[in-house]
């Protein structure tokens, strides 16, 4: 089973070195919409195991990464490829929307 990776200020650069597309969910414990999208992100980790990296950044515990990308509202989900942001989603959305964003980077 795929599992989301906990991304922190200290391991962020290492994870960005992945050849695969990376979906990063910026969230916080106190954020209601984050709790709604959390299970969707976990499902995507299973669906895309071996094809994409799915990770989560707790913005309260990792302010450096959040600040680097100007995260002001959460949840914010960023899709990276080759270390660059290639897509962005602010707010909770259906799983299919995020899957399309990942699929576009797998083509």
Buried (B, 14 or more C-beta within 10 A) or exposed (E): EBEBBEBBBEBBEEBBEBEBBBBBBBBBEEBEBBBEBBEBBBBBBEBBEEBBBBBBBBBEEBEEBBEEBEBEEBBBBBBBBEEEEBBEBBEBBEBEEBBEBBBEBEE
